[in-house]
Amino acid sequence: MPTSPPRTIGQPTARPTGYGGRRADLVVALVAVALAIWVTSGLWRDPNGRVVTVNASDQALFEWLLAFGGHALTHGENPLFTHLLNVPDGVNLAVNTSITVYAAVFAPLTYLIGPPATFLVILTLNLAGTALAWYWLLSRHLVGSRLAAGVGALFVAYSPGMVSHANAHLNWTAGWLVPLLLWRVFALRRPGRWLRGGIILGVLVAVAFSIAAEGLFFTALATGVFLAAWAAHPARRAQARAALPDLLRGLGVTTLVAGALLAYPLWLHFAGPQRFGGTGFDPVIHSEDVAAFGAYPRRSLAGELGWGTSLAANPTEENSFFGVPLLLLAVACFVPLWRRATPGRRATLVALGVTAVAFAVLSWGPQATVNGRRTGQPLPFALLDGLPVVNAALPARLALVVAPVVGVLLAYAIDQFRADPPRRPFRVAWAAGFVAALLPLLPTPLLTSLRPPVPQFVTAGTWREYVSPGGVLTPIPLTLDVYPDGQRWQAYALSHRQGVFRLPAGFFLGPGGPDGRGRIGPPPRTFDTLLDQAGRTGLVPIVTEGTVRLVRSDLRYWGVEVVVLPDEVHGAKYDLDEDALRRTATALLGEPQRVDDVWLWRIPAA
């Protein structure tokens, strides 16, 4: 039976040209954009007034990063370290998800339409761009059928993992970086092109590091595993040996270029102030449940029908959730591809299979969890967890590598069927199999909800009458991941060129966690602990003279000039009792004054 010729990245493919090819490209582009708008449609209803329900804190963080990045660019400040948060110590943004490139490129838009709307534009472009980048790689370098390329690309871009990370993760939804990185890595093997290719890849690596460092790390690991398995196959050993010198030269140039561009960010990351080792997140909790690979995600057609599960650590981490039909389809596609493949194509299939299995197993973390039950069975990730860089990654996210492998496999299968169609009954069976596997995974819009507006006290610039330039203001409760108000206010002030006020806390990763690892926000002190308890429980704590002295000491340590309580506090994870917060602050600081739409306590200088 005839077979399609093997194709590898960097080799030209026979593909439709002219009107037919352009029409296919246009259709895929329109579908990609339509799906991106569909998934984010809840936010498009009111970009400044709505928030991602399940991850409002991360949305506030990325909006702040966009505002701060634009401010740093226009004011000549360091974009990778700031003292606007975590007074007096500051925040090392190089060890956080700083999206520096996005902040710089989109700074004009941030100043024009504000951080929330810019955040939405980038999120939508990320999803559509991921589909288009994968479509370009598949259609121009891997398969001859535009239909095959379109199905594979759209699956990767709107796979359950990508849709779940669309809940406010501008870094992980930047999946368009992956096919570009793969393209440039494989291009290094072209004879005589290692210097130019290494320079281009080095710049691309620097960009990827500045947008999604963890994603870059995973891409590098997956590419290494794939190449090792591919080169070890007998059919490709000679080709691999011939390409190795140019590949190594190109990677050497890449290292030099990326190292030069990233010298300061890497120094800050590994040796700068406010650094830490590891994220502090429990790898057992943040690992993929084995059963999750056969489950359905919540934001999908299957989820809307009640077939979704809660096997992920949270709704933003449904990194696999392919469903049993898709797993069966992947196996069903692999078998005929293998049977009809040339030895060279079998090397590619082996490498894809090894990569998928390796990253699936690693995503299960240091010990297996099945249907929410920890088995205690040790797994390979336990051997890697203590290694530098690896200890800063969440094992569950390693499952994100599996989706592109499945997408490429689907594209290969459709390409094979187009080139060598099976008999009609089998064509119907295959079409039914694709529909049964992919239709339940059709994404549904992200859940959104109204968020409290930024108070008039901030939008009108009234705060400048009570805070000296660069002085410290704090909302209560203090700004943290679960209380994002302060960073939303600061983002508004920065993007509207009102001036600068600083915050004593913030949503960031910094030192202070167990065993030298990181933690979210600064270590708690008396003032924020008391207000956190009051807001969550609705109970005013007992306040003594000693308590007041400790609170005054905290405020002096931070240099706070004013304490502010809006009428509605945005609790990102739970509702708060504003009345209990006001009564507790009054017991600690005295009677407040009413200014615009906030309660305000002035703190006298020491």
C-alpha positions, 0 to 999 in steps of 0.5 A, a space after each residue: 500500500 503506498 505511503 506518504 514520504 517521511 517529513 521532518 522539520 526544515 524539509 519542504 513539503 508538498 502542499 496546496 499553493 495558490 488560491 486553495 492554499 490561501 483559502 485554507 490559511 484564511 479559514 484556519 486563521 478565522 477559526 483561530 481568532 473566533 475561538 480565542 474571542 469565544 473563550 475570552 468573551 466574558 471579559 470582552 463584555 466589559 474589560 475594565 469591569 469584569 474579572 476571571 472568576 477563578 483566578 482574579 488574583 493572577 489577573 490583577 498581578 499581570 495587569 500590574 506587571 503591564 502597568 509597571 513595565 510601561 512605567 519602568 520603560 518611560 521613567 528609565 527604571 529597572 524593569 526587573 526589580 522594584 521597591 513599589 511593592 514589599 517596602 522596604 525590601 522590594 521585589 525581584 521580578 526576575 524570579 517572578 513571571 515578569 512578562 517583560 517583553 509584553 510589558 514593553 511592547 504593549 506599553 503604548 496600548 496600556 497607556 491608551 486603554 488601561 491595563 485590564 483591556 491590554 491584558 485581555 488583548 494579549 490573552 486573546 492574541 496568545 490563544 489565536 497566535 498559538 493556533 496560527 504558529 502551530 498551523 504554520 509549523 505543521 503546514 509548512 514543515 510537517 504535513 502536506 494537508 492543510 486540513 491536517 495542519 488545521 486540526 492539529 494546530 487548533 487542538 494544541 491551541 485550545 487543548 484543555 491545558 491551554 484553556 485552563 491556563 487562559 484563566 489569567 496566565 499570560 505566560 502559559 498561554 504564550 504557546 506561539 513561542 513553542 513552534 517557533 523555538 522548535 523550528 529554529 532548533 531543527 533549522 540548526 542542522 542545515 549545513 552552513 547555517 549554524 551561525 545565523 541560526 544560532 543568533 536567531 535562536 538566541 534572540 528567540 530564547 531571550 524573548 521566551 525567557 522574558 515571557 514564559 521562563 518555565 515554558 521555555 524550560 519545559 520546551 528545552 527538556 521536551 526537545 532534548 528528550 525527542 532528539 535523543 530518542 530520534 537520534 538513537 533510532 537505527 534509521 536516523 543514527 547516521 543522519 543524526 551524526 552528520 547533523 550533530 556538528 552543525 547543531 552543536 555549533 549553532 547551540 553554542 552560538 545560541 548560548 552566547 547570544 542568549 547569555 549576553 542578552 540575559 546576563 543581568 536577568 539571570 544574575 538577578 534570578 540566581 544571585 540577586 537580592 530577594 531571590 529564593 530557591 524553589 517556589 514553596 508549592 508542594 509538588 505532591 499537591 501540584 502534580 497531575 492525577 493519573 486519572 486526569 488524563 482520561 477525565 474531561 475539563 470543566 471549561 468544555 462542552 463535556 464539562 457543560 454537560 456535567 462530565 467534568 471533574 475536579 481532579 486538578 489542584 485548581 481550575 487553572 491547572 487542568 493540564 491534561 484532561 484529554 478524555 478517554 476517547 481522545 486517548 483511544 484515538 491517539 493509540 488508534 492513529 499511532 498503530 496505522 501510522 506505524 504500520 505504514 511508516 518508512 523507517 525514518 518516519 518510525 524514528 519520529 513516531 518513537 520519539 513522539 511516543 517517548 516524549 509523551 510518555 516521559 512527560 506524562 509520568 513526570 507530571 504525576 509528581 513524586 508520588 502517584 495520585 489516582 482519583 484524588 487518592 495518594 497511593 504513596 507509590 514513588 515516581 521518577 519526579 522524586 529523583 529530580 525535585 531537588 535539582 535547581 530550576 526543577 524545584 521551581 517548576 510545578 510537575 503537573 504542568 509537565 503534562 502540557 507537553 503531551 498536548 502538542 505531541 497529540 496534536 502532531 499525531 492527529 495531524 500525521 494521521 489525517 495527512 496519511 488518510 488524505 494521501 492514502 484514503 481508506 475504504 468508505 466504511 473505514 473513513 466513516 468510522 475514522 471521522 466518527 472517532 475524531 468527532 467523538 474524541 474532539 467534540 467533547 473538548 470544544 472549549 466554553 467561555 471562561 467564567 467571569 464576574 463583576 469586580 469592584 471598581 477602583 475607588 474614586 479616591 484613586 481614579 480622581 487622584 485624591 490620594 496625592 493629597 494624603 501621600 507624599 511623592 513615592 510615599 507608602 499607602 496601604 489598603 486593608 487588608 494588606 495587598 496579597 494574592 487573595 486581596 489584590 486591590 492594592 496592586 489594581 490601584 497602583 496599576 491604575 495610578 501608574 498607567 494614568 500617570 498620576 504619580 507613584 505610591 508604594 505598598 508594604 506588601 503585594 502579590 509576588 514570590 519572594 524569600 521567607 518560605 520553609 527550607 529557604 524556598 519562596 512564599 507568596 508575599 512577605 512574611 506576616 506581621 501583627 497588623 496584617 495578621 489581625 486584619 486578615 483574621 477580622 476580614 475572614 471571620 467577621 470578628 474584631 480581635 481583642 486589642 490591648 496596649 501591647 497590640 497597638 504598640 506592635 501595630 505602630 511598630 509595623 507601620 513605622 517599619 513600612 513607612 506607611 502614611 495612610 491606611 485606606 479601606 474602600 466600601 467594597 473589598 475584593 477578596 479573590 478567593 472569598 468574601 470579606 467583612 468590610 464592617 469588621 475590617 473598619 472596626 478593627 482598624 479603628 480599634 488599632 488606629 483611632 477614628 477614620 475620616 471619610 474621603 471620597 468613597 473610602 475610609 482613611 486613617 492618617 499615620 503620623 510620622 515617627 
